[in-house]
Amino acid sequence: MSKKTGFDVVGRGEKGLFESSYPEPRDIRGSFRMTQSLSDWMDTETNRTGESKNELIILALEMLKRSRTTQSD
């Protein structure tokens, strides 16, 4: 028996903790360098795109969810 996470719930099409208002999250991986801190990346992206840090966190969670879904297929 597996524990239901926010990602699992969203994957089943139900309303879940991490449901996003973004239908197709943009690819943010290319703008992140492993040598910089997450905080520095978020500051840079906020200045570049005007998105809030909360929006960036949601986008990052969506990317994580998609990468896990792709790997399990």
Backbone as CSV, one residue per row, in Angstrom:
resi,resn,N_x,N_y,N_z,CA_x,CA_y,CA_z,C_x,C_y,C_z
1,MET,0.846,-1.176,0.000,0.000,0.000,0.000,0.891,1.238,0.000
2,SER,0.673,2.115,-0.970,1.515,3.307,-1.042,0.784,4.519,-0.481
3,LYS,1.561,5.390,0.073,1.005,6.624,0.633,0.720,7.591,-0.514
4,LYS,-0.447,8.203,-0.498,-0.803,9.156,-1.537,-0.077,10.470,-1.294
5,THR,0.637,10.943,-2.292,1.285,12.252,-2.187,0.535,13.231,-3.063
6,GLY,0.878,14.484,-2.962,0.276,15.489,-3.830,0.493,15.160,-5.294
7,PHE,1.694,14.653,-5.629,1.988,14.315,-7.015,1.106,13.171,-7.496
8,ASP,0.905,12.143,-6.658,0.064,11.005,-7.030,-1.368,11.453,-7.294
9,VAL,-1.874,12.305,-6.438,-3.259,12.767,-6.569,-3.442,13.527,-7.874
10,VAL,-2.515,14.428,-8.181,-2.618,15.189,-9.421,-2.510,14.257,-10.622
11,GLY,-1.639,13.263,-10.532,-1.460,12.315,-11.628,-2.727,11.533,-11.933
12,ARG,-3.593,11.384,-10.973,-4.849,10.653,-11.178,-5.979,11.578,-11.613
13,GLY,-5.663,12.851,-11.827,-6.670,13.785,-12.298,-7.584,14.314,-11.207
14,GLU,-7.272,14.017,-9.955,-8.075,14.529,-8.854,-7.498,15.863,-8.397
15,LYS,-8.281,16.612,-7.649,-7.746,17.847,-7.074,-6.716,17.466,-6.034
16,GLY,-5.545,18.052,-6.136,-4.482,17.689,-5.213,-3.721,18.890,-4.699
17,LEU,-2.869,18.621,-3.755,-2.093,19.662,-3.104,-1.265,20.468,-4.093
18,PHE,-0.670,19.801,-5.080,0.227,20.489,-5.995,-0.412,20.779,-7.344
19,GLU,-1.740,20.790,-7.422,-2.376,21.098,-8.693,-1.990,22.513,-9.092
20,SER,-1.597,22.679,-10.325,-1.088,23.961,-10.788,-2.055,24.602,-11.768
21,SER,-2.054,25.915,-11.788,-2.858,26.637,-12.767,-2.133,26.708,-14.110
22,TYR,-0.893,26.204,-14.162,-0.126,26.193,-15.398,-0.388,24.881,-16.137
23,PRO,-1.056,24.913,-17.313,-1.350,23.672,-18.012,-0.080,22.964,-18.498
24,GLU,0.876,23.695,-19.020,2.144,23.129,-19.487,3.268,23.978,-18.915
25,PRO,3.898,23.547,-17.844,4.958,24.365,-17.255,6.106,24.581,-18.237
26,ARG,6.629,25.788,-18.240,7.750,26.061,-19.138,8.988,25.329,-18.645
27,ASP,9.900,25.089,-19.547,11.125,24.379,-19.189,12.068,25.359,-18.502
28,ILE,12.277,25.176,-17.208,13.121,26.097,-16.445,14.490,25.507,-16.181
29,ARG,14.712,24.265,-16.611,15.980,23.604,-16.288,17.171,24.287,-16.937
30,GLY,17.006,24.806,-18.143,18.121,25.405,-18.858,18.660,26.657,-18.196
31,SER,17.849,27.315,-17.392,18.295,28.562,-16.780,18.948,28.347,-15.420
32,PHE,18.980,27.108,-14.949,19.558,26.827,-13.631,20.930,26.200,-13.788
33,ARG,21.906,26.766,-13.099,23.258,26.209,-13.104,23.502,25.546,-11.760
34,MET,24.092,24.369,-11.784,24.309,23.615,-10.551,25.238,24.333,-9.578
35,THR,26.008,25.306,-10.069,26.955,26.006,-9.198,26.310,27.149,-8.431
36,GLN,25.065,27.476,-8.734,24.416,28.567,-8.018,23.410,28.017,-7.013
37,SER,23.139,28.811,-6.014,22.172,28.380,-5.006,20.759,28.541,-5.555
38,LEU,19.832,27.812,-4.978,18.434,27.920,-5.386,17.925,29.341,-5.169
39,SER,18.341,29.952,-4.075,17.931,31.326,-3.774,18.419,32.297,-4.853
40,ASP,19.680,32.142,-5.274,20.222,33.006,-6.334,19.462,32.801,-7.637
41,TRP,19.169,31.532,-7.972,18.421,31.242,-9.190,17.037,31.882,-9.132
42,MET,16.359,31.764,-7.985,15.017,32.332,-7.851,15.063,33.852,-7.974
43,ASP,16.083,34.494,-7.395,16.223,35.950,-7.528,16.419,36.341,-8.993
44,THR,17.275,35.596,-9.695,17.541,35.873,-11.108,16.281,35.691,-11.941
45,GLU,15.570,34.576,-11.744,14.346,34.307,-12.502,13.249,35.325,-12.187
46,THR,13.150,35.738,-10.930,12.151,36.741,-10.559,12.435,38.050,-11.284
47,ASN,13.701,38.449,-11.330,14.070,39.677,-12.042,13.860,39.538,-13.543
48,ARG,14.156,38.355,-14.089,14.067,38.133,-15.532,12.625,38.019,-16.011
49,THR,11.793,37.287,-15.275,10.440,36.981,-15.754,9.340,37.759,-15.048
50,GLY,9.645,38.308,-13.876,8.622,39.002,-13.111,7.740,38.071,-12.295
51,GLU,8.019,36.767,-12.348,7.229,35.809,-11.573,7.650,35.847,-10.111
52,SER,6.698,35.600,-9.237,7.012,35.587,-7.806,7.760,34.310,-7.452
53,LYS,8.406,34.326,-6.298,9.123,33.130,-5.848,8.150,31.971,-5.638
54,ASN,6.941,32.257,-5.180,5.943,31.189,-5.014,5.599,30.549,-6.357
55,GLU,5.459,31.372,-7.406,5.174,30.830,-8.738,6.328,29.962,-9.232
56,LEU,7.560,30.390,-8.946,8.723,29.603,-9.360,8.781,28.269,-8.632
57,ILE,8.410,28.255,-7.371,8.383,27.000,-6.613,7.355,26.051,-7.218
58,ILE,6.190,26.572,-7.575,5.155,25.746,-8.208,5.670,25.186,-9.531
59,LEU,6.345,26.027,-10.322,6.898,25.555,-11.590,7.940,24.464,-11.371
60,ALA,8.791,24.645,-10.365,9.813,23.635,-10.070,9.169,22.312,-9.646
61,LEU,8.109,22.380,-8.848,7.404,21.161,-8.441,6.756,20.474,-9.639
62,GLU,6.222,21.267,-10.561,5.634,20.694,-11.770,6.699,19.988,-12.603
63,MET,7.890,20.593,-12.715,8.978,19.961,-13.464,9.389,18.651,-12.799
64,LEU,9.460,18.652,-11.471,9.806,17.435,-10.740,8.756,16.356,-10.978
65,LYS,7.488,16.745,-10.904,6.405,15.787,-11.139,6.509,15.193,-12.537
66,ARG,6.748,16.039,-13.536,6.852,15.561,-14.915,8.060,14.652,-15.097
67,SER,9.178,14.980,-14.459,10.368,14.139,-14.619,10.146,12.775,-13.974
68,ARG,9.442,12.727,-12.868,9.153,11.442,-12.216,8.173,10.627,-13.045
69,THR,7.188,11.284,-13.648,6.211,10.597,-14.490,6.902,10.024,-15.719
70,THR,7.785,10.802,-16.333,8.503,10.366,-17.526,9.412,9.186,-17.210
71,GLN,10.095,9.218,-16.078,11.013,8.147,-15.710,10.284,6.842,-15.419
72,SER,9.059,6.922,-14.907,8.344,5.702,-14.527,7.632,5.044,-15.706
73,ASP,7.511,5.759,-16.833,6.834,5.192,-18.014,7.687,4.170,-18.717
